[in-house]
Amino acid sequence: MALLDTLQSEVDNILGINWELKDESAIPRAEDIPLTNDAFELEATFLYADLAGASLLAEKCSWEIAAKIIRAYLDIAVRLIQAHGGEIRSVEGKRIMGIFKGETPNTSAVNCARKIDWMVEKVLNPKADAAFPAIRNNKLTIRHCIGIDTGNAWAVRSPVNNNDLIWMGKAPGLAAKLSGIRKYPYSVYISRNCFARLGDSAKEAGEANIWFQKTFKFDDETYTVYRTNGMLRP
């Protein structure tokens, strides 16, 4: 009964929290938020990059090969997110979340996404195909998807992992959902709000508009989003 009593007591404590909301100009880290009643609000652009087909990789390849490909994908995403001024705030298996602020967070996030897509298509796929017979023989292609949205979000400390935060709000939620789309050859999806804030360098390739409008339904709500397969060389 001691464990049950503890569980019930902690549920009561958490449900009874009165959050103390603080505006945050910088992107908070877990250590910035006490595991008490502190919560942070910020306006930012959220990018989720998700490697697709990990279960198929595990089925057709050895665990060693699957682990190398997942690690390579995450390494590409981390380096490019940081190179574009973003900050990593969550890694969940094969999916990573970066947050962008500053003067042009949407343009930075979108150009970052297009460069990740270029690296997957032009570098990771051919190198994996050359290195691993299991990839070649099973005709496997490494796929992924990136979702981006911008807006207000709220963060509180996670009780499970001392280095993690719980993020709430439409922007991180929609970005995560967009990263789960599997409609190739399109691998970068952004919200209408993000598209409206893009600079020309992220909207066009030469004189061509590289973005195509599409509607998707998530949880019975229809969203207008934009997608592209217009990659960008790092």
VEXRO-963729 format. One record per atom (N, C-alpha, C): atom name; x, y, z. Coordinates in steps of 0.05 Angstrom, whole numbers, always signed. Layout:
VEXRO-963729
name; east; north; up
CA; X; Y; Z
...
end
This chain:
VEXRO-963729
name; east; north; up
N; +16; -24; +0
CA; +0; +0; +0
C; +17; +25; +0
N; +42; +23; +8
CA; +59; +47; +10
C; +63; +59; -18
N; +67; +42; -38
CA; +71; +53; -66
C; +45; +66; -76
N; +22; +53; -71
CA; -3; +64; -80
C; -8; +91; -66
N; -2; +93; -40
CA; -6; +118; -26
C; +12; +140; -38
N; +36; +133; -45
CA; +54; +152; -57
C; +44; +162; -84
N; +35; +142; -101
CA; +25; +149; -127
C; +1; +168; -125
N; -18; +162; -108
CA; -41; +178; -105
C; -34; +206; -94
N; -15; +207; -76
CA; -7; +233; -64
C; +6; +250; -85
N; +23; +238; -102
CA; +37; +254; -122
C; +18; +264; -144
N; -2; +247; -151
CA; -22; +256; -171
C; -37; +280; -159
N; -45; +279; -134
CA; -58; +302; -121
C; -41; +327; -121
N; -15; +323; -115
CA; +3; +346; -114
C; +6; +359; -142
N; +9; +342; -162
CA; +13; +353; -189
C; -12; +367; -199
N; -35; +354; -195
CA; -60; +366; -205
C; -67; +392; -190
N; -55; +395; -166
CA; -60; +419; -151
C; -40; +442; -155
N; -22; +438; -174
CA; -1; +459; -178
C; -14; +485; -189
N; -5; +507; -178
CA; -11; +534; -189
C; +14; +544; -203
N; +13; +543; -229
CA; +37; +550; -245
C; +45; +579; -242
N; +70; +585; -239
CA; +81; +612; -240
C; +94; +616; -267
N; +79; +630; -284
CA; +87; +633; -312
C; +107; +656; -315
N; +129; +650; -330
CA; +149; +670; -335
C; +154; +673; -365
N; +156; +698; -374
CA; +163; +702; -402
C; +193; +698; -406
N; +200; +685; -428
CA; +228; +678; -432
C; +237; +688; -459
N; +258; +705; -459
CA; +269; +714; -485
C; +288; +693; -496
N; +303; +679; -479
CA; +321; +658; -488
C; +306; +631; -487
N; +317; +612; -501
CA; +305; +585; -502
C; +313; +571; -476
N; +294; +563; -459
CA; +302; +552; -433
C; +313; +524; -435
N; +330; +517; -417
CA; +340; +490; -413
C; +326; +478; -389
N; +327; +451; -386
CA; +314; +438; -364
C; +324; +449; -337
N; +351; +454; -336
CA; +362; +463; -310
C; +353; +492; -304
N; +341; +506; -323
CA; +332; +533; -318
C; +304; +533; -304
N; +291; +510; -304
CA; +264; +509; -293
C; +263; +490; -269
N; +258; +500; -246
CA; +257; +482; -222
C; +233; +462; -225
N; +237; +439; -213
CA; +216; +419; -213
C; +196; +425; -190
N; +184; +448; -193
CA; +164; +457; -173
C; +140; +467; -188
N; +135; +493; -189
CA; +112; +503; -203
C; +119; +524; -224
N; +145; +525; -232
CA; +153; +544; -252
C; +145; +535; -280
N; +137; +554; -297
CA; +131; +548; -325
C; +141; +572; -341
N; +150; +566; -365
CA; +161; +587; -383
C; +144; +589; -408
N; +140; +614; -417
CA; +127; +619; -443
C; +146; +632; -461
N; +147; +624; -486
CA; +164; +637; -506
C; +152; +635; -533
N; +159; +654; -551
CA; +151; +653; -579
C; +176; +644; -595
N; +172; +623; -611
CA; +195; +612; -625
C; +185; +595; -648
N; +205; +586; -664
CA; +199; +568; -686
C; +209; +540; -679
N; +192; +520; -683
CA; +199; +493; -675
C; +202; +475; -699
N; +224; +460; -699
CA; +230; +441; -721
C; +232; +413; -709
N; +217; +394; -721
CA; +220; +366; -714
C; +230; +351; -739
N; +251; +336; -736
CA; +262; +319; -757
C; +259; +290; -749
N; +247; +274; -766
CA; +240; +246; -758
C; +250; +227; -780
N; +266; +208; -773
CA; +275; +187; -791
C; +252; +167; -795
N; +245; +162; -820
CA; +223; +143; -826
C; +234; +115; -830
N; +217; +96; -826
CA; +223; +68; -833
C; +244; +55; -816
N; +246; +63; -791
CA; +266; +51; -773
C; +260; +21; -768
N; +234; +14; -766
CA; +227; -14; -762
C; +234; -31; -785
N; +232; -20; -810
CA; +240; -35; -834
C; +270; -39; -834
N; +285; -18; -827
CA; +314; -20; -825
C; +322; -43; -806
N; +309; -43; -782
CA; +315; -63; -762
C; +307; -91; -772
N; +287; -93; -789
CA; +278; -119; -799
C; +297; -130; -821
N; +306; -112; -838
CA; +321; -120; -862
C; +352; -120; -857
N; +360; -104; -836
CA; +389; -101; -831
C; +395; -110; -803
N; +420; -113; -797
CA; +429; -119; -770
C; +424; -95; -753
N; +424; -99; -727
CA; +420; -77; -708
C; +443; -57; -711
N; +467; -68; -716
CA; +491; -50; -719
C; +487; -30; -742
N; +477; -40; -765
CA; +473; -22; -788
C; +451; -2; -782
N; +428; -12; -770
CA; +406; +6; -764
C; +416; +28; -745
N; +432; +21; -725
CA; +441; +40; -705
C; +459; +61; -719
N; +476; +52; -737
CA; +494; +71; -751
C; +478; +91; -768
N; +457; +82; -781
CA; +441; +100; -798
C; +426; +120; -781
N; +413; +110; -759
CA; +399; +128; -742
C; +418; +149; -730
N; +441; +140; -721
CA; +460; +158; -709
C; +470; +179; -729
N; +475; +170; -754
CA; +484; +188; -775
C; +463; +209; -781
N; +438; +201; -782
CA; +416; +220; -787
C; +414; +241; -765
N; +415; +232; -740
CA; +413; +250; -718
C; +437; +269; -717
N; +461; +259; -724
CA; +485; +276; -725
C; +482; +298; -746
N; +472; +290; -769
CA; +467; +310; -790
C; +448; +332; -780
N; +426; +323; -768
CA; +406; +342; -759
C; +417; +360; -737
N; +431; +349; -718
CA; +442; +365; -696
C; +461; +386; -706
N; +479; +378; -723
CA; +499; +397; -733
C; +487; +419; -749
N; +467; +413; -766
CA; +455; +434; -783
C; +436; +452; -766
N; +422; +441; -747
CA; +405; +457; -730
C; +423; +478; -715
N; +445; +468; -704
CA; +463; +486; -689
C; +476; +506; -708
N; +483; +498; -732
CA; +496; +516; -751
C; +478; +538; -759
N; +452; +534; -758
CA; +432; +555; -765
C; +421; +570; -741
N; +435; +567; -718
CA; +427; +582; -695
C; +405; +570; -678
N; +397; +545; -685
CA; +377; +531; -669
C; +390; +518; -645
N; +373; +510; -626
CA; +382; +496; -602
C; +366; +470; -599
N; +380; +449; -593
CA; +368; +423; -589
C; +355; +422; -562
N; +329; +413; -561
CA; +316; +411; -535
C; +303; +384; -531
N; +303; +367; -550
CA; +291; +340; -546
C; +302; +321; -567
N; +310; +297; -558
CA; +316; +275; -576
C; +300; +251; -566
N; +283; +241; -583
CA; +266; +218; -576
C; +271; +195; -596
N; +289; +178; -590
CA; +295; +156; -607
C; +307; +166; -634
N; +291; +165; -655
CA; +299; +173; -682
C; +289; +201; -690
N; +278; +215; -670
CA; +267; +241; -676
C; +280; +262; -659
N; +284; +286; -670
CA; +298; +307; -656
C; +283; +333; -659
N; +283; +350; -639
CA; +269; +375; -639
C; +289; +398; -635
N; +288; +418; -653
CA; +305; +442; -650
C; +287; +466; -648
N; +296; +487; -634
CA; +281; +511; -630
C; +297; +535; -640
N; +284; +552; -655
CA; +298; +575; -667
C; +285; +601; -658
N; +302; +621; -651
CA; +293; +648; -645
C; +311; +667; -661
N; +310; +692; -653
CA; +326; +712; -668
C; +310; +728; -688
N; +324; +741; -706
CA; +311; +759; -725
C; +296; +744; -747
N; +306; +721; -756
CA; +294; +706; -778
C; +292; +677; -771
N; +278; +670; -750
CA; +278; +641; -742
C; +265; +623; -762
N; +244; +632; -777
CA; +231; +615; -796
C; +248; +609; -820
N; +261; +630; -830
CA; +280; +626; -853
C; +303; +608; -845
N; +313; +612; -821
CA; +335; +595; -811
C; +327; +566; -809
N; +303; +562; -797
CA; +294; +534; -793
C; +288; +520; -820
N; +276; +535; -838
CA; +269; +523; -864
C; +294; +517; -881
N; +313; +535; -881
CA; +338; +529; -896
C; +353; +507; -883
N; +352; +505; -857
CA; +364; +482; -843
C; +351; +456; -852
N; +324; +456; -853
CA; +309; +432; -861
C; +316; +423; -889
N; +318; +442; -907
CA; +324; +436; -935
C; +353; +424; -937
N; +370; +433; -920
CA; +398; +423; -921
C; +399; +395; -908
N; +383; +390; -888
CA; +382; +362; -877
C; +372; +344; -899
N; +351; +353; -914
CA; +340; +336; -936
C; +361; +331; -957
N; +377; +351; -964
CA; +399; +348; -983
C; +419; +327; -973
N; +426; +328; -948
CA; +445; +309; -937
C; +435; +281; -937
N; +409; +277; -931
CA; +398; +250; -932
C; +398; +239; -960
N; +390; +256; -979
CA; +387; +247; -1007
C; +414; +244; -1021
N; +432; +263; -1017
CA; +456; +264; -1033
C; +480; +251; -1019
N; +479; +248; -993
CA; +502; +237; -978
C; +496; +212; -963
N; +476; +213; -945
CA; +471; +189; -928
C; +461; +165; -945
N; +443; +170; -963
CA; +433; +147; -979
C; +455; +134; -996
N; +469; +149; -1012
CA; +490; +135; -1028
C; +512; +123; -1012
N; +520; +135; -990
CA; +541; +124; -973
C; +532; +99; -959
N; +507; +98; -949
CA; +496; +74; -937
C; +493; +52; -957
N; +485; +59; -981
CA; +481; +39; -1003
C; +508; +26; -1010
N; +529; +43; -1011
CA; +556; +33; -1018
C; +568; +17; -995
N; +562; +23; -970
CA; +575; +11; -948
C; +562; -16; -939
N; +536; -19; -943
CA; +522; -41; -932
C; +507; -57; -953
N; +515; -83; -958
CA; +500; -100; -976
C; +471; -103; -969
N; +465; -103; -943
CA; +437; -106; -935
C; +419; -83; -945
N; +431; -59; -947
CA; +416; -37; -958
C; +412; -40; -988
N; +434; -48; -1002
CA; +432; -51; -1031
C; +414; -74; -1038
N; +418; -97; -1026
CA; +404; -122; -1034
C; +374; -120; -1028
N; +367; -105; -1008
CA; +338; -101; -1001
C; +326; -76; -1014
N; +343; -62; -1030
CA; +334; -38; -1044
C; +321; -18; -1024
N; +334; -14; -1002
CA; +324; +4; -982
C; +333; +33; -987
N; +315; +51; -984
CA; +320; +80; -986
C; +315; +93; -960
N; +334; +108; -950
CA; +330; +122; -925
C; +312; +146; -929
N; +290; +147; -914
CA; +271; +169; -916
C; +268; +183; -890
N; +257; +207; -891
CA; +253; +223; -867
C; +233; +244; -873
N; +225; +259; -852
CA; +207; +282; -856
C; +213; +302; -834
N; +210; +328; -841
CA; +214; +350; -823
C; +189; +367; -823
N; +180; +374; -799
CA; +157; +392; -795
C; +166; +417; -780
N; +155; +440; -788
CA; +162; +465; -776
C; +136; +482; -771
N; +134; +493; -748
CA; +113; +513; -742
C; +125; +534; -724
N; +111; +557; -722
CA; +120; +579; -706
C; +97; +590; -689
N; +104; +600; -666
CA; +83; +611; -648
C; +91; +609; -619
N; +72; +614; -601
CA; +76; +612; -573
C; +76; +583; -563
N; +93; +578; -543
CA; +94; +552; -531
C; +100; +555; -501
N; +94; +534; -486
CA; +98; +535; -457
C; +114; +510; -449
N; +132; +513; -430
CA; +149; +491; -422
C; +149; +489; -392
N; +147; +463; -382
CA; +151; +457; -354
C; +170; +434; -352
N; +181; +430; -329
CA; +201; +410; -324
C; +188; +382; -324
N; +201; +363; -337
CA; +192; +335; -336
C; +201; +321; -311
N; +184; +306; -298
CA; +192; +292; -274
C; +207; +266; -280
N; +207; +258; -306
CA; +218; +232; -314
C; +248; +234; -319
N; +255; +255; -334
CA; +283; +259; -342
C; +292; +286; -334
N; +313; +287; -318
CA; +322; +313; -307
C; +332; +332; -329
N; +337; +322; -353
CA; +347; +338; -374
C; +326; +344; -395
N; +301; +339; -389
CA; +280; +342; -410
C; +258; +362; -400
N; +245; +373; -420
CA; +222; +391; -415
C; +197; +380; -428
N; +175; +388; -417
CA; +149; +382; -429
C; +140; +407; -444
N; +136; +405; -471
CA; +128; +428; -487
C; +99; +426; -494
N; +85; +449; -492
CA; +57; +450; -498
C; +52; +474; -517
N; +30; +472; -533
CA; +24; +493; -551
C; +21; +483; -579
N; +7; +498; -596
CA; +2; +489; -623
C; +27; +487; -639
N; +46; +505; -636
CA; +70; +505; -653
C; +86; +479; -650
N; +95; +471; -626
CA; +109; +446; -625
C; +92; +422; -632
N; +66; +423; -625
CA; +49; +401; -631
C; +45; +396; -661
N; +40; +418; -676
CA; +37; +415; -705
C; +63; +408; -718
N; +85; +419; -710
CA; +111; +412; -722
C; +116; +382; -719
N; +110; +371; -695
CA; +114; +342; -691
C; +96; +326; -709
N; +71; +334; -712
CA; +52; +320; -730
C; +61; +321; -759
N; +70; +344; -768
CA; +80; +347; -796
C; +104; +329; -801
N; +121; +324; -781
CA; +144; +307; -785
C; +137; +278; -788
N; +112; +271; -782
CA; +103; +244; -785
C; +90; +238; -812
N; +88; +258; -830
CA; +77; +253; -857
C; +96; +237; -873
N; +85; +219; -889
CA; +101; +202; -907
C; +90; +204; -935
N; +96; +226; -949
CA; +86; +231; -976
C; +110; +239; -993
N; +127; +220; -1000
CA; +151; +226; -1016
C; +143; +231; -1045
N; +159; +249; -1058
CA; +186; +258; -1051
C; +187; +283; -1033
N; +164; +291; -1021
CA; +164; +314; -1004
C; +172; +307; -976
N; +193; +320; -965
CA; +203; +313; -939
C; +205; +337; -920
N; +196; +361; -929
CA; +196; +384; -912
C; +168; +397; -913
N; +155; +399; -890
CA; +128; +410; -888
C; +128; +433; -867
N; +116; +455; -874
CA; +115; +478; -856
C; +87; +489; -854
N; +81; +502; -832
CA; +54; +513; -828
C; +50; +538; -845
N; +25; +547; -847
CA; +19; +571; -861
C; +32; +596; -847
N; +32; +596; -820
CA; +45; +617; -806
C; +75; +619; -811
N; +87; +596; -813
CA; +116; +595; -819
C; +121; +606; -847
N; +105; +596; -866
CA; +109; +605; -894
C; +106; +635; -897
N; +87; +647; -883
CA; +82; +675; -885
C; +105; +692; -875
N; +122; +680; -859
CA; +145; +694; -847
C; +172; +688; -861
N; +171; +673; -882
CA; +196; +665; -896
C; +208; +688; -912
N; +235; +690; -912
CA; +249; +707; -930
C; +251; +695; -957
N; +257; +711; -977
CA; +258; +701; -1005
C; +278; +678; -1008
N; +300; +678; -993
CA; +320; +657; -996
C; +309; +630; -989
N; +288; +629; -973
CA; +276; +603; -966
C; +252; +596; -982
N; +242; +615; -998
CA; +218; +611; -1014
C; +224; +602; -1042
N; +247; +609; -1053
CA; +252; +605; -1081
C; +278; +591; -1086
N; +280; +578; -1109
CA; +305; +567; -1119
C; +309; +580; -1146
N; +326; +600; -1149
CA; +328; +615; -1173
C; +302; +632; -1176
N; +288; +629; -1198
CA; +263; +643; -1202
C; +239; +626; -1196
N; +243; +601; -1188
CA; +221; +582; -1185
C; +212; +582; -1155
N; +185; +582; -1151
CA; +174; +578; -1125
C; +175; +548; -1119
N; +187; +541; -1097
CA; +191; +512; -1091
C; +170; +501; -1072
N; +151; +518; -1064
CA; +131; +509; -1044
C; +104; +503; -1056
N; +91; +483; -1046
CA; +65; +475; -1056
C; +45; +472; -1033
N; +22; +485; -1036
CA; +2; +485; -1015
C; -13; +458; -1014
N; -18; +450; -989
CA; -32; +424; -985
C; -48; +426; -960
N; -70; +411; -957
CA; -85; +410; -933
C; -83; +382; -920
N; -80; +382; -894
CA; -79; +356; -879
C; -98; +359; -855
N; -109; +336; -847
CA; -127; +336; -824
C; -113; +320; -802
N; -111; +334; -779
CA; -101; +322; -754
C; -121; +325; -732
N; -129; +303; -720
CA; -148; +305; -697
C; -173; +320; -705
N; -184; +315; -728
CA; -209; +327; -738
C; -207; +356; -744
N; -183; +367; -745
CA; -179; +395; -752
C; -162; +396; -778
N; -171; +413; -797
CA; -157; +415; -823
C; -138; +438; -822
N; -113; +433; -832
CA; -92; +453; -832
C; -82; +457; -861
N; -78; +482; -868
CA; -65; +489; -893
C; -35; +490; -888
N; -20; +474; -902
CA; +9; +474; -898
C; +23; +476; -926
N; +49; +479; -925
CA; +65; +481; -950
C; +86; +459; -948
N; +92; +447; -971
CA; +112; +426; -972
C; +131; +432; -996
N; +155; +420; -993
CA; +175; +424; -1015
C; +193; +399; -1016
N; +203; +394; -1040
CA; +225; +376; -1044
C; +249; +391; -1055
N; +249; +417; -1051
CA; +271; +434; -1060
C; +294; +434; -1040
N; +313; +417; -1045
CA; +335; +414; -1026
C; +355; +437; -1029
N; +372; +440; -1008
CA; +391; +461; -1008
C; +418; +450; -999
N; +439; +454; -1015
CA; +465; +443; -1008
C; +478; +459; -985
N; +487; +445; -964
CA; +500; +458; -941
C; +525; +474; -950
end
